[in-house]
Amino acid sequence: MTGWLLVTAAAGFAVASSVLSATFGWPDILREPAPVVLAAFHDGGPSLVWTWFAVAWTYGLLAVPVLLLAAALGRPADPVLKAAGAIGAASALLSLIGFLRWVFVVPALATRWAGGDPVTRAAVEAAWTAQHQFGGALLGEHLGQVLAVAWSVTVSLVVLRSGVLPRWVGWSGLTASALYLLNQGEVLATAVPGFPVWELAGLLGSTTWGLWVAAVGGALLVRRPRRDASTGSIRAARQAGIRPAG
C-alpha cells in the first residue's frame, strides 16, 4: 500500500502540475508582478481554481505513505525513520497550505482586483504580495521544500546504511535532494535581492525529486521483505514435524 501511495501521489501531482503549467504558466508566473498574476488568475475562472485544488491534494496525499514508510521498510521502531516521517508529513502539510491559498484566498483577491478602481487595486496588490510571501515563499516553498529535502536525505542515508532498499535508491535520493535544495536560491531572492539564483534548479530539482519519490514506491513494490531467522527456523521445524521447544 505504501508503495502504491508513493507512486500515485507522485504521478497525480505530475499530471495536475503539468495541467497547471500549461494553463497558468506555473511556476514561472509566481515571480511576476501582482497585477499580472491577479489578471491571469481571474481570466482562468473556476477551472483554474479546481486545477489548484487537484495540485494541492495530490501533493498532500504524500503525507500518508511518508508516515507509513518506516513500517513498510520493516523498521517501525527505528527512531530515525520515525523522526523523518514526522518531518516529511510536516513538509507535505506546509506545502498543502501553500497550494490551497490559491483555492481559498486568491480567488477573492482576484475578483476584487478585477472589479476595483485604482485605489482598490493598489490595496489588493499589497494584500496579494503579503499573502504570497507568507503562504507561498515562506510556508510552501521554503519550509515545505527544506523539510522535504531533510526527509529524503534521511531516508536515503538509512537506505545506504541498512540495505533495506537497493543502494541506487539512496544515492539517487541524495542527488535529487541536493538539486531540489538549490531551488532555495530563487526563494531567498524574493526576500534578499541579489541572492544567487540558478534558473534551472527549480525545474530539475522538483522533477528529479518527484521521480525519486515514485522510484521509492516502485522499489517497495518489488522488494522482498527479509524473513526473520528465528521465524524461518520455527517454520522449517514445523514443516519437518518437529515441535520447537517453548
Helices and strands as residue ranges (DSSP letters): H 2-24, G 28-31, H 34-60, H 63-72, H 79-104, H 106-114, H 118-131, I 132-144, H 145-162, H 167-182, H 184-189, H 201-222, H 229-239
